[in-house]
Amino acid sequence: MAAAAAAALLNEECTPDGIEFCDESDPYYEYNLILSQINEASKIGHWKSATRKLKKLARRYANNQINNKAIPRETYVSVLKCCLEDRLHGARAAEPARKILEEMSHQGYPIPPELGNMCVVSCLGGRTANGSHEGFGGIDTALAMLAALEATEEGSKTIESDTYGSVIMALSADGAAEEAILLSRSMVVEHSFTPEIEVFAAVADSAAKDGEKGEIVFHAMTLAKAAGYVLDDIASTKPGRDLLASGVVAAEQTDNTALGLRLLTAAAKAEGCEPDGGDALVASSSKAAQRASTLIHRRAINTAVQNNDWKLAVRLLQLMPRRSLTPSAWVWRKVVTVCYKNEKSRKATALLLDWNSRPILLHSESSITSSTPARYAARKNSPF
């Protein structure tokens, strides 16, 4: 304190009368210098240098209560464009881009829609863990970018349907079916988007693979229908068949036999699936779909036999080979037996001949001798 007082006294004594000193230097010289360096680095594509200097400028001025001075929107946009080159430079620039989007949203600056959407899509990799590019970017970063875009004055109006779809498919590939279906519902119900059918197929496939999320599969199919897709038509495309196949798997998991048959019937009505029908393509699309379809037909046939409905049992049995499904010996015996009980000997005989000409799915070697059509027919005709 004494030194400061002495310096002030000395200054007063050394200042001539009638002369007043004033500081005419630019108080924002450093601000303008850093700003020009940022623009120059962005122009030549040095995204690391540009983002570091932008962070420095924000710390010294934009986020400083003493020297508060906002950063122009054009500077944010130029750095964002620099970061977006080569898909966010292999997503290595994903985090700086996220911070820029969040800062622009916080400042109330409009975010160019094409840049915002491109940022979200570019930070998502292929079907990798967390949807990242070798550890860079990923689902969490994309969701943060979406939140920043939705927080702007324009809100979700600037977000494209494909952008939401990319995030949903990344979530599905990562096994997050619950989050994926919530975002899908937001797209269809709140924003009135019509996502590509492959988006719903990805969500349904993720839920069906879990084994205990059948309701999510049905929800995805309901949203697809609400978006304008017709179940009787979607089997003409592979994503549509994948969606129906997931529905069949979920129907088997939840013991909803009627729904499983309904989905296969809808697939059969689709056009453009020659030479095979849409139901055959759906049932044989994967091991899980083939197993689920076989079990659904088996259960339906067993129910028809218990209700003594021989016509339905025969119809379901005849549908199985058309759908690339192989009936087991147990199924053949059940249908032939119900025909005999209803005194439909011609139908039973025709089934036995058909049975004898087809490959039989046997579950154990011990059942081979007791399950052949010839021995079964002889046993039925035997007085013993």
Backbone torsions as a table, in degrees:
resi	resn	phi	psi	omega
1	MET	NA	-40.8	-179.8
2	ALA	-65.5	-38.1	-179.9
3	ALA	-67.4	-39.2	179.4
4	ALA	-65.6	-42.3	178.8
5	ALA	-63.9	-39.9	179.1
6	ALA	-64.8	-39.8	179.8
7	ALA	-65.8	-38.5	178.7
8	ALA	-66.4	-40.4	179.0
9	LEU	-64.5	-40.4	179.8
10	LEU	-65.7	-37.6	179.9
11	ASN	-65.2	-40.1	179.6
12	GLU	-66.1	-38.0	-178.2
13	GLU	-71.4	-32.3	-177.2
14	CYS	-85.5	-11.2	-178.2
15	THR	-85.5	122.0	179.4
16	PRO	-66.6	154.7	179.5
17	ASP	-67.8	139.0	176.9
18	GLY	85.4	0.2	179.4
19	ILE	-114.4	131.9	-178.9
20	GLU	-125.0	129.8	179.1
21	PHE	-88.0	139.1	174.6
22	CYS	-141.0	145.1	-179.1
23	ASP	-89.5	108.6	-179.8
24	GLU	-101.4	10.5	178.7
25	SER	-71.2	154.9	-178.2
26	ASP	-72.6	116.4	-178.9
27	PRO	-68.1	-18.4	-179.1
28	TYR	-112.3	29.7	178.6
29	TYR	-61.2	-46.7	-179.8
30	GLU	-64.3	-39.5	179.1
31	TYR	-58.9	-48.5	-179.1
32	ASN	-67.5	-33.2	179.0
33	LEU	-65.9	-48.8	179.7
34	ILE	-63.9	-38.0	179.8
35	LEU	-62.1	-42.9	178.4
36	SER	-66.6	-35.8	177.5
37	GLN	-65.5	-38.2	178.1
38	ILE	-63.4	-47.1	-178.8
39	ASN	-64.0	-37.5	179.4
40	GLU	-68.0	-43.1	178.9
41	ALA	-64.7	-37.8	178.5
42	SER	-66.7	-37.3	-176.9
43	LYS	-65.6	-36.6	-177.1
44	ILE	-95.1	4.8	173.3
45	GLY	85.3	16.4	178.1
46	HIS	-88.3	81.9	-172.8
47	TRP	-68.8	-32.9	179.2
48	LYS	-65.8	-46.5	178.8
49	SER	-63.9	-41.8	-178.7
50	ALA	-63.7	-43.1	-178.2
51	THR	-71.2	-35.6	177.5
52	ARG	-64.7	-43.7	-179.8
53	LYS	-70.4	-32.5	176.2
54	LEU	-65.5	-39.5	176.6
55	LYS	-64.6	-40.4	178.5
56	LYS	-63.8	-43.0	-179.4
57	LEU	-65.4	-41.2	179.9
58	ALA	-65.4	-38.3	-178.8
59	ARG	-68.5	-36.7	-175.8
60	ARG	-85.0	-26.1	-174.2
61	TYR	-127.4	-60.4	-173.3
62	ALA	-61.9	-36.2	-179.0
63	ASN	-105.5	17.3	-178.6
64	ASN	-108.1	124.8	-176.5
65	GLN	-71.6	-24.8	-177.8
66	ILE	-83.3	-51.9	-177.6
67	ASN	-104.2	42.1	-174.3
68	ASN	-63.0	124.0	176.1
69	LYS	-153.7	121.9	-174.6
70	ALA	-68.8	148.6	175.1
71	ILE	-86.5	132.6	-177.6
72	PRO	-61.6	149.2	178.6
73	ARG	-61.5	-36.7	-178.0
74	GLU	-60.9	-32.8	179.4
75	THR	-68.7	-44.7	176.8
76	TYR	-58.3	-44.2	-176.7
77	VAL	-65.3	-41.2	-179.2
78	SER	-64.8	-40.7	178.4
79	VAL	-68.5	-37.6	179.3
80	LEU	-64.0	-42.0	176.9
81	LYS	-62.5	-39.0	178.2
82	CYS	-63.8	-39.7	179.5
83	CYS	-68.5	-29.4	-174.1
84	LEU	-76.6	-10.5	-179.6
85	GLU	-59.9	140.6	177.4
86	ASP	54.1	49.5	177.8
87	ARG	52.7	58.7	-179.3
88	LEU	58.4	35.5	179.6
89	HIS	52.1	51.2	-179.2
90	GLY	68.5	30.0	-179.4
91	ALA	70.2	3.9	177.1
92	ARG	-68.1	-23.9	178.8
93	ALA	-97.5	15.7	-177.0
94	ALA	-65.9	-44.3	-178.1
95	GLU	-66.4	-46.3	175.2
96	PRO	-59.4	-38.3	178.7
97	ALA	-64.9	-39.4	177.9
98	ARG	-61.3	-43.9	-179.6
99	LYS	-64.7	-37.1	178.4
100	ILE	-64.5	-45.0	179.3
101	LEU	-61.1	-42.7	-179.9
102	GLU	-66.4	-38.3	-180.0
103	GLU	-69.0	-40.2	177.9
104	MET	-64.0	-39.8	177.3
105	SER	-64.7	-40.4	179.8
106	HIS	-66.1	-37.4	179.8
107	GLN	-78.2	-9.5	-178.8
108	GLY	81.2	17.2	179.2
109	TYR	-80.2	138.3	173.7
110	PRO	-67.0	134.0	178.8
111	ILE	-96.1	124.8	177.5
112	PRO	-54.8	123.6	-175.3
113	PRO	-56.1	-41.2	-176.9
114	GLU	-65.7	-35.1	179.4
115	LEU	-72.6	-43.0	-179.6
116	GLY	-62.7	-45.8	179.7
117	ASN	-65.5	-39.2	-179.6
118	MET	-66.1	-34.1	178.3
119	CYS	-62.7	-46.5	-178.2
120	VAL	-62.4	-47.8	-177.0
121	VAL	-67.4	-38.5	-174.4
122	SER	-72.7	-24.0	-178.5
123	CYS	-83.8	-2.9	177.8
124	LEU	-98.7	129.4	178.6
125	GLY	-90.3	-155.0	178.1
126	GLY	-78.6	-153.5	-179.4
127	ARG	-82.3	67.3	-179.9
128	THR	-113.4	173.1	178.8
129	ALA	-61.1	126.0	179.7
130	ASN	64.4	13.6	177.0
131	GLY	61.8	32.4	-174.9
132	SER	-100.8	164.9	173.3
133	HIS	-96.4	91.5	179.0
134	GLU	51.2	41.5	177.0
135	GLY	96.4	-9.3	179.7
136	PHE	-102.9	146.1	-179.4
137	GLY	70.8	-141.8	177.5
138	GLY	115.1	-178.3	-173.8
139	ILE	-65.4	-44.3	-177.6
140	ASP	-60.4	-42.1	178.4
141	THR	-65.3	-41.7	179.6
142	ALA	-63.4	-40.7	178.7
143	LEU	-65.4	-37.7	177.2
144	ALA	-65.0	-38.5	176.7
145	MET	-64.9	-42.0	177.6
146	LEU	-59.4	-43.1	179.7
147	ALA	-62.6	-38.9	178.9
148	ALA	-66.0	-40.7	178.5
149	LEU	-65.9	-40.1	-179.6
150	GLU	-70.5	-22.3	-178.8
151	ALA	-82.1	-7.4	178.6
152	THR	-75.2	171.2	-177.9
153	GLU	-63.0	-36.6	179.2
154	GLU	-73.9	-24.1	177.4
155	GLY	67.0	-146.4	-175.4
156	SER	-72.2	-3.5	179.4
157	LYS	-64.8	-25.1	-178.9
158	THR	-85.4	-10.2	-176.4
159	ILE	-90.8	128.4	-178.3
160	GLU	-84.0	159.6	-180.0
161	SER	-61.8	-40.4	-179.4
162	ASP	-65.0	-28.7	178.4
163	THR	-67.3	-49.0	174.8
164	TYR	-58.8	-43.2	-178.1
165	GLY	-60.6	-39.1	178.8
166	SER	-63.0	-41.5	179.0
167	VAL	-67.2	-40.8	-179.9
168	ILE	-63.3	-43.4	-179.7
169	MET	-67.5	-34.5	176.2
170	ALA	-66.9	-41.6	176.4
171	LEU	-61.9	-41.7	-179.6
172	SER	-64.1	-44.3	179.3
173	ALA	-63.6	-27.5	179.8
174	ASP	-86.1	-0.2	178.7
175	GLY	85.4	8.6	-179.4
176	ALA	-93.2	67.8	-175.8
177	ALA	-66.2	-33.9	-178.8
178	GLU	-64.1	-46.8	179.1
179	GLU	-66.6	-36.7	-179.4
180	ALA	-64.5	-41.2	-178.0
181	ILE	-71.9	-31.6	176.9
182	LEU	-65.8	-42.7	178.8
183	LEU	-68.5	-35.1	176.7
184	SER	-63.8	-42.2	179.0
185	ARG	-64.0	-39.0	177.5
186	SER	-61.9	-39.8	178.8
187	MET	-60.9	-47.9	-172.3
188	VAL	-79.4	-46.7	-171.9
189	VAL	-82.9	-47.4	-173.6
190	GLU	-85.9	-37.4	-175.1
191	HIS	-106.0	-4.5	178.0
192	SER	57.4	37.4	175.3
193	PHE	-84.6	159.3	172.0
194	THR	-119.5	90.9	-178.3
195	PRO	-65.3	161.1	172.9
196	GLU	-63.7	149.6	-177.4
197	ILE	-62.0	-27.5	179.7
198	GLU	-66.2	-23.5	176.5
199	VAL	-65.9	-48.4	177.6
200	PHE	-65.0	-37.7	179.6
201	ALA	-63.1	-38.5	179.5
202	ALA	-65.9	-42.6	178.5
203	VAL	-63.4	-46.5	-178.4
204	ALA	-64.1	-40.1	179.7
205	ASP	-64.2	-41.5	178.7
206	SER	-62.4	-42.5	-179.3
207	ALA	-70.8	-37.9	-178.8
208	ALA	-67.2	-35.7	179.5
209	LYS	-66.8	-26.6	179.8
210	ASP	-66.3	-34.9	177.8
211	GLY	92.1	-17.3	-177.7
212	GLU	-130.7	22.1	-178.0
213	LYS	-125.7	42.6	-179.3
214	GLY	-60.7	-33.9	-179.6
215	GLU	-64.0	-32.8	177.8
216	ILE	-67.7	-37.8	177.3
217	VAL	-61.0	-46.3	-179.9
218	PHE	-65.3	-34.9	177.3
219	HIS	-64.7	-41.1	178.3
220	ALA	-62.9	-39.9	178.8
221	MET	-68.6	-36.6	177.0
222	THR	-64.7	-42.2	178.0
223	LEU	-65.2	-38.3	177.4
224	ALA	-61.5	-40.8	178.0
225	LYS	-67.3	-39.5	178.7
226	ALA	-66.8	-28.6	179.4
227	ALA	-77.4	-8.2	176.6
228	GLY	115.5	-0.9	179.6
229	TYR	-82.2	143.7	-180.0
230	VAL	-107.4	125.2	-176.1
231	LEU	-61.1	-29.2	-178.7
232	ASP	-75.7	-7.9	-176.9
233	ASP	-114.7	-24.3	-168.8
234	ILE	-71.1	-15.6	179.9
235	ALA	-70.1	-6.4	177.9
236	SER	-75.1	-11.2	176.9
237	THR	-120.7	153.5	-178.1
238	LYS	-62.9	-45.7	176.7
239	PRO	-59.0	-36.3	177.4
240	GLY	-65.1	-40.6	177.3
241	ARG	-66.9	-35.8	177.3
242	ASP	-63.8	-39.4	178.3
243	LEU	-64.5	-44.4	178.6
244	LEU	-65.7	-37.8	178.3
245	ALA	-62.8	-41.6	176.4
246	SER	-63.2	-36.7	176.9
247	GLY	-64.5	-38.9	177.6
248	VAL	-65.1	-43.1	178.6
249	VAL	-61.6	-44.5	179.5
250	ALA	-66.0	-36.1	178.1
251	ALA	-63.2	-39.7	177.5
252	GLU	-68.9	-39.3	-179.4
253	GLN	-64.9	-34.6	-179.4
254	THR	-96.2	7.1	178.0
255	ASP	61.0	35.8	178.1
256	ASN	-101.9	78.2	-174.8
257	THR	-62.4	-41.8	-177.3
258	ALA	-61.0	-41.4	-179.8
259	LEU	-67.1	-40.8	179.1
260	GLY	-59.8	-44.5	177.6
261	LEU	-66.0	-37.1	179.0
262	ARG	-62.5	-41.0	-179.4
263	LEU	-67.2	-39.8	178.0
264	LEU	-67.4	-36.7	176.1
265	THR	-64.8	-40.4	177.1
266	ALA	-62.9	-39.2	178.9
267	ALA	-65.0	-33.8	-179.3
268	ALA	-67.1	-22.4	-177.6
269	LYS	-84.3	-10.7	-177.6
270	ALA	-69.3	143.8	179.7
271	GLU	-94.5	157.3	176.6
272	GLY	83.1	21.5	-179.4
273	CYS	-108.9	14.5	-179.8
274	GLU	-65.1	150.1	3.3
275	PRO	-80.8	-16.7	177.9
276	ASP	-89.4	155.8	175.6
277	GLY	-79.5	162.7	179.5
278	GLY	-62.7	-33.7	179.5
279	ASP	-67.3	-36.7	177.7
280	ALA	-67.2	-38.9	179.3
281	LEU	-67.1	-38.0	178.7
282	VAL	-67.5	-46.8	-176.3
283	ALA	-66.0	-29.1	-177.8
284	SER	-103.5	12.9	-176.4
285	SER	-69.8	-24.1	179.5
286	SER	-160.0	166.2	178.1
287	LYS	-63.6	-39.3	-179.2
288	ALA	-65.6	-41.8	179.3
289	ALA	-66.9	-39.3	179.3
290	GLN	-66.3	-42.3	178.4
291	ARG	-64.3	-45.4	-179.0
292	ALA	-63.2	-41.7	179.8
293	SER	-64.1	-40.9	178.8
294	THR	-63.3	-44.9	-179.7
295	LEU	-66.2	-36.3	179.1
296	ILE	-64.2	-44.3	178.4
297	HIS	-66.2	-39.3	179.1
298	ARG	-61.2	-45.6	-179.9
299	ARG	-66.3	-40.2	179.8
300	ALA	-64.0	-41.2	178.4
301	ILE	-65.0	-41.2	179.0
302	ASN	-62.2	-40.5	177.8
303	THR	-65.2	-41.4	178.3
304	ALA	-63.6	-39.5	178.3
305	VAL	-65.7	-42.3	178.9
306	GLN	-63.5	-32.5	177.7
307	ASN	-87.5	5.6	179.7
308	ASN	58.8	32.1	179.3
309	ASP	-98.2	83.5	-174.3
310	TRP	-67.7	-32.8	-179.9
311	LYS	-63.3	-45.4	178.7
312	LEU	-64.9	-40.6	179.9
313	ALA	-61.7	-43.8	179.2
314	VAL	-65.3	-41.0	-179.0
315	ARG	-63.3	-43.5	179.5
316	LEU	-66.0	-38.2	178.4
317	LEU	-64.7	-39.9	179.5
318	GLN	-69.9	-26.0	178.6
319	LEU	-73.2	-28.8	-173.5
320	MET	-59.4	-50.9	178.5
321	PRO	-62.7	-32.1	178.2
322	ARG	-65.9	-27.1	-179.9
323	ARG	-98.6	20.6	177.8
324	SER	62.2	32.3	178.5
325	LEU	-112.5	138.2	-178.7
326	THR	-101.9	113.9	178.9
327	PRO	-67.6	143.4	176.2
328	SER	-81.5	167.0	177.8
329	ALA	-60.3	-34.0	179.1
330	TRP	-60.8	-41.9	-179.7
331	VAL	-66.4	-45.5	178.6
332	TRP	-58.0	-47.0	-178.2
333	ARG	-60.6	-41.7	-179.6
334	LYS	-60.0	-46.0	-176.2
335	VAL	-70.9	-43.1	178.6
336	VAL	-62.4	-39.7	-179.5
337	THR	-63.3	-44.2	-178.6
338	VAL	-67.7	-29.3	175.7
339	CYS	-69.3	-40.7	177.3
340	TYR	-63.7	-41.1	-178.6
341	LYS	-63.5	-31.7	179.7
342	ASN	-94.5	14.2	175.9
343	GLU	58.2	38.8	175.3
344	LYS	-102.6	69.9	-172.7
345	SER	-66.9	-36.4	-180.0
346	ARG	-65.7	-44.0	178.5
347	LYS	-65.0	-41.3	179.4
348	ALA	-64.1	-41.2	179.2
349	THR	-64.9	-42.6	178.3
350	ALA	-61.5	-39.5	177.8
351	LEU	-65.3	-39.5	179.0
352	LEU	-63.9	-41.2	178.1
353	LEU	-65.8	-40.8	177.6
354	ASP	-65.1	-41.0	178.1
355	TRP	-59.6	-42.4	-176.7
356	ASN	-67.9	-23.5	-176.9
357	SER	-94.5	-3.2	-176.6
358	ARG	-111.3	154.2	173.3
359	PRO	-68.0	137.2	-175.5
360	ILE	-106.6	136.0	177.4
361	LEU	-90.0	107.3	-179.0
362	LEU	-105.4	141.5	-174.4
363	HIS	-93.9	-17.3	179.5
364	SER	-157.7	157.3	-179.5
365	GLU	-66.2	-31.5	-178.6
366	SER	-67.0	-19.2	-177.9
367	SER	-91.4	-3.5	-175.2
368	ILE	-66.4	-48.1	-175.0
369	THR	-71.8	-26.0	-177.5
370	SER	-97.0	-1.1	-173.4
371	SER	-117.6	0.3	-179.9
372	THR	-70.8	148.0	-178.2
373	PRO	-59.8	-38.6	-177.1
374	ALA	-63.3	-48.0	179.6
375	ARG	-65.6	-35.4	-180.0
376	TYR	-65.9	-42.3	179.8
377	ALA	-66.4	-38.5	179.2
378	ALA	-66.3	-38.2	179.8
379	ARG	-66.9	-37.0	179.2
380	LYS	-68.3	-32.6	-178.7
381	ASN	-88.1	-8.6	-177.5
382	SER	-75.1	139.2	177.3
383	PRO	-69.4	-13.7	178.8
384	PHE	-93.3	NA	NA
